[in-house]
Amino acid sequence: MMTKRAPLASAAALLSVAWAAAALTLPTVAHAGSPAPAPGASTPGSSASGVGPETQTGSPATAAPSLIPNPYASGSAQAGATKAAVCFSCHGPDGNSQNPVWPRLAGQNAVYIAQQLHLFKAGIRQNPVMQPMAAGLSDQDIDNLAVFFAAQTPQGLEADPSYWKPGRALYLQGEVKRGIPGCVACHGPLGRGNPAAGYPALEAQQSVYVVSQLQQYANGTRYSGPNAASATPNSIIMFDIAKRLTPEDMRDVASYVQGLR
């Protein structure tokens, strides 16, 4: 996912990266009938680490951040915990939302959370609930919230046993004939994303929410404005890939990532 359009003929290159990553660590997928970890159990690799370039501060609310923000540089999880109280009703007190239409923020990398809050604040990502929430946040508030939620432990969910196996194949291998690279190339074999590149974590994300976001990418409504397709360094490729996914593909891969541990 890059600022310039990458020819989707490069899908084979992405797939080779995906296979190399998958060969290192194969994910555990929880599904109906399989034991789930105890609530609050630690998930390896979910802790925050400082990455990415620093963002400019004091940018106007009408413009998106010109650089990937680095909340790890100045964010305070303690300060974020106080500020996050208003977020708990939708996203849960530990970032593990129980409502499938709201994303789980626990363990999400702080770079991605900060980036999306800036986009809500700028009106580039539109949502009637999130835009008013983000409008009153300072750059420091955003950094604090981002590192607070990144420090929380994602609680595992179960994948639908009817769909997770084809979802695993799509996630790990993609489908070259349709120009679909494996999701693993950017989101990692365990769904923990890539904070340095701003790729979000997907592990334990609720399938209903994942499907809704893939649909928004497919129909071009995830971001708005004249430069919606390049709103983030990663959005161009997601708009392209999502258009190649069938509703069944979206359902299957969403079920798979919901069960990732």
C-alpha positions as CSV (number, residue, x, y, z in Angstrom):
1,M,0.0,0.0,0.0
2,M,1.8,3.1,-1.2
3,T,1.2,6.7,-2.2
4,K,1.5,5.9,-5.9
5,R,-0.7,3.3,-7.6
6,A,1.1,0.0,-7.7
7,P,0.2,-2.1,-10.8
8,L,-1.8,-5.1,-9.7
9,A,0.4,-7.2,-11.8
10,S,2.6,-6.9,-8.7
11,A,0.1,-9.1,-6.9
12,A,2.5,-12.1,-7.5
13,A,5.3,-10.2,-5.7
14,L,2.9,-9.4,-2.8
15,L,1.9,-13.1,-2.6
16,S,5.5,-14.2,-2.4
17,V,6.0,-11.9,0.6
18,A,2.8,-13.3,2.1
19,W,4.0,-16.8,1.7
20,A,7.3,-16.0,3.3
21,A,5.6,-14.3,6.2
22,A,3.1,-17.2,6.6
23,A,5.9,-19.7,6.6
24,L,7.4,-18.0,9.7
25,T,4.3,-18.1,11.9
26,L,0.9,-19.8,11.3
27,P,-2.0,-18.1,13.1
28,T,-4.3,-19.8,15.5
29,V,-7.9,-19.5,14.6
30,A,-10.7,-19.9,17.2
31,H,-14.0,-21.1,15.9
32,A,-17.2,-22.5,17.3
33,G,-16.3,-25.6,19.3
34,S,-12.7,-24.6,19.9
35,P,-11.5,-23.4,23.3
36,A,-11.1,-19.6,23.7
37,P,-8.4,-18.0,25.8
38,A,-9.4,-16.6,29.2
39,P,-10.6,-13.0,29.1
40,G,-7.8,-10.7,29.6
41,A,-5.2,-13.3,28.6
42,S,-2.2,-11.6,27.1
43,T,-1.7,-11.7,23.4
44,P,1.9,-11.8,22.2
45,G,2.8,-8.9,19.9
46,S,0.0,-6.7,21.0
47,S,2.1,-4.2,22.9
48,A,3.0,-0.8,21.4
49,S,6.4,0.1,20.0
50,G,7.6,3.4,18.8
51,V,7.6,3.7,15.0
52,G,7.0,6.0,12.2
53,P,7.7,9.6,11.3
54,E,6.5,12.4,13.4
55,T,3.4,14.3,12.3
56,Q,3.1,18.1,12.0
57,T,1.1,19.6,14.7
58,G,-1.3,22.5,14.5
59,S,-2.5,21.5,11.0
60,P,-5.9,22.9,10.0
61,A,-8.9,20.7,10.7
62,T,-9.8,20.9,7.0
63,A,-6.7,19.1,5.9
64,A,-5.6,15.5,6.4
65,P,-2.2,14.9,8.1
66,S,0.6,15.2,5.5
67,L,2.7,12.5,7.3
68,I,1.8,9.3,9.1
69,P,1.5,10.4,12.8
70,N,3.7,8.9,15.5
71,P,1.7,9.0,18.7
72,Y,4.3,6.8,20.4
73,A,6.6,9.8,20.5
74,S,4.5,11.9,22.8
75,G,1.4,10.0,23.7
76,S,0.5,9.1,27.3
77,A,-1.6,6.0,27.9
78,Q,-2.4,7.4,31.4
79,A,-3.7,10.6,30.0
80,G,-5.5,8.7,27.3
81,A,-7.3,6.6,29.8
82,T,-9.0,9.7,31.3
83,K,-9.9,11.1,27.8
84,A,-11.2,7.7,26.6
85,A,-14.1,7.6,29.1
86,V,-16.4,9.1,26.5
87,C,-15.3,6.3,24.0
88,F,-16.2,3.5,26.3
89,S,-19.9,3.4,25.6
90,C,-19.3,2.3,22.0
91,H,-15.8,0.8,22.0
92,G,-15.9,-0.8,25.5
93,P,-13.9,0.2,28.6
94,D,-10.9,-1.9,27.4
95,G,-11.4,-1.3,23.7
96,N,-13.2,-4.6,23.2
97,S,-16.5,-3.4,21.8
98,Q,-19.4,-5.8,22.3
99,N,-21.5,-4.2,19.5
100,P,-20.4,-5.8,16.2
101,V,-21.0,-2.6,14.2
102,W,-18.3,-0.7,16.3
103,P,-14.7,-1.6,15.8
104,R,-12.6,-3.1,18.5
105,L,-9.7,-0.8,19.4
106,A,-7.9,-2.9,21.9
107,G,-4.4,-3.8,20.6
108,Q,-4.9,-1.7,17.4
109,N,-1.6,0.0,16.5
110,A,-1.6,3.6,17.7
111,V,-0.3,4.9,14.4
112,Y,-3.5,3.7,12.7
113,I,-5.8,5.0,15.4
114,A,-4.2,8.4,15.3
115,Q,-4.4,8.6,11.5
116,Q,-8.1,7.7,11.5
117,L,-8.9,10.2,14.2
118,H,-7.2,12.9,12.2
119,L,-9.2,11.9,9.1
120,F,-12.5,12.0,11.1
121,K,-11.5,15.4,12.4
122,A,-10.8,16.7,8.9
123,G,-14.1,15.3,7.6
124,I,-12.3,13.1,5.1
125,R,-13.7,10.0,6.8
126,Q,-17.3,10.7,7.6
127,N,-19.4,9.3,10.4
128,P,-22.2,11.1,12.2
129,V,-20.9,9.9,15.6
130,M,-17.2,10.0,15.2
131,Q,-16.8,13.4,13.4
132,P,-18.3,15.4,16.4
133,M,-16.2,13.3,18.8
134,A,-13.0,13.9,16.9
135,A,-13.7,17.6,16.2
136,G,-12.8,18.7,19.8
137,L,-9.6,16.6,20.1
138,S,-6.2,18.3,20.1
139,D,-3.2,16.6,18.4
140,Q,-2.1,15.6,21.9
141,D,-5.5,14.2,22.8
142,I,-5.3,12.0,19.7
143,D,-1.8,10.8,20.6
144,N,-2.9,9.9,24.1
145,L,-6.0,8.1,23.0
146,A,-4.1,6.2,20.4
147,V,-1.5,4.8,22.8
148,F,-4.1,4.0,25.4
149,F,-6.1,1.8,23.2
150,A,-3.0,0.3,21.6
151,A,-1.9,-0.9,25.1
152,Q,-5.1,-2.8,25.8
153,T,-5.4,-6.5,25.2
154,P,-7.7,-7.7,22.4
155,Q,-10.1,-10.4,23.6
156,G,-10.5,-13.3,21.2
157,L,-13.7,-14.1,19.3
158,E,-14.8,-17.1,17.4
159,A,-14.8,-17.5,13.6
160,D,-17.9,-19.0,12.0
161,P,-17.0,-22.6,11.3
162,S,-18.8,-22.5,7.9
163,Y,-16.6,-19.7,6.5
164,W,-13.2,-19.4,8.2
165,K,-11.4,-22.0,6.1
166,P,-12.1,-20.3,2.7
167,G,-11.4,-17.0,4.5
168,R,-8.0,-18.4,5.6
169,A,-7.1,-19.3,2.0
170,L,-7.9,-15.8,0.8
171,Y,-6.1,-14.2,3.7
172,L,-2.9,-16.2,3.3
173,Q,-2.8,-16.8,-0.4
174,G,-5.1,-14.3,-2.2
175,E,-6.2,-15.2,-5.7
176,V,-3.8,-14.4,-8.5
177,K,-6.4,-14.9,-11.3
178,R,-8.5,-12.1,-9.9
179,G,-5.6,-9.9,-8.9
180,I,-6.2,-10.3,-5.2
181,P,-3.0,-10.4,-3.1
182,G,-3.1,-12.2,0.3
183,C,-4.1,-10.0,3.2
184,V,-1.1,-11.4,5.1
185,A,1.3,-9.4,3.0
186,C,0.2,-6.2,4.8
187,H,-1.7,-7.2,7.9
188,G,0.7,-10.0,8.9
189,P,0.2,-13.8,9.5
190,L,-1.4,-13.1,12.9
191,G,-3.4,-10.1,11.8
192,R,-1.3,-7.7,13.9
193,G,-0.7,-5.2,11.1
194,N,2.4,-3.1,10.5
195,P,2.5,0.0,12.6
196,A,5.5,1.5,10.8
197,A,3.6,1.4,7.5
198,G,0.2,2.3,9.1
199,Y,-1.4,-1.1,8.2
200,P,-4.1,-1.8,10.8
201,A,-4.3,-4.9,13.1
202,L,-7.2,-7.2,12.2
203,E,-7.0,-9.9,14.8
204,A,-10.2,-10.4,16.7
205,Q,-11.9,-7.6,14.8
206,Q,-15.7,-8.3,14.6
207,S,-16.7,-9.7,11.2
208,V,-19.7,-7.4,10.8
209,Y,-17.5,-4.4,11.1
210,V,-14.8,-5.8,8.7
211,V,-17.4,-6.6,6.1
212,S,-18.9,-3.0,6.3
213,Q,-15.4,-1.5,5.8
214,L,-14.6,-3.7,2.8
215,Q,-18.0,-2.7,1.3
216,Q,-17.1,1.0,1.8
217,Y,-13.8,0.5,0.1
218,A,-15.5,-1.4,-2.7
219,N,-18.1,1.3,-3.3
220,G,-15.7,4.2,-2.8
221,T,-17.3,5.7,0.3
222,R,-14.6,4.8,2.9
223,Y,-13.2,8.3,2.5
224,S,-14.6,11.4,0.9
225,G,-13.4,14.5,-1.0
226,P,-11.6,15.0,-4.3
227,N,-8.6,12.9,-3.1
228,A,-10.5,10.1,-1.3
229,A,-8.6,7.3,-3.1
230,S,-5.3,8.7,-1.7
231,A,-6.6,9.8,1.7
232,T,-4.0,7.5,3.3
233,P,-0.8,5.9,1.9
234,N,-2.7,2.6,2.0
235,S,-6.1,3.5,0.7
236,I,-5.4,3.2,-3.1
237,I,-4.6,-0.5,-3.0
238,M,-7.5,-1.2,-0.6
239,F,-10.0,0.5,-3.0
240,D,-8.6,-1.7,-5.8
241,I,-8.6,-5.0,-3.9
242,A,-12.0,-4.5,-2.4
243,K,-13.6,-4.1,-5.8
244,R,-12.4,-7.6,-6.7
245,L,-14.0,-9.2,-3.7
246,T,-17.4,-10.9,-3.9
247,P,-19.8,-10.6,-1.0
248,E,-18.8,-14.2,-0.1
249,D,-15.1,-13.3,-0.1
250,M,-15.8,-10.5,2.3
251,R,-17.8,-12.7,4.6
252,D,-15.2,-15.5,4.6
253,V,-12.1,-13.3,5.2
254,A,-14.0,-11.3,7.9
255,S,-14.9,-14.5,9.7
256,Y,-11.3,-15.6,9.5
257,V,-9.8,-12.5,11.0
258,Q,-12.5,-12.5,13.8
259,G,-11.1,-15.8,15.0
260,L,-7.4,-14.9,14.8
261,R,-5.5,-15.1,18.0
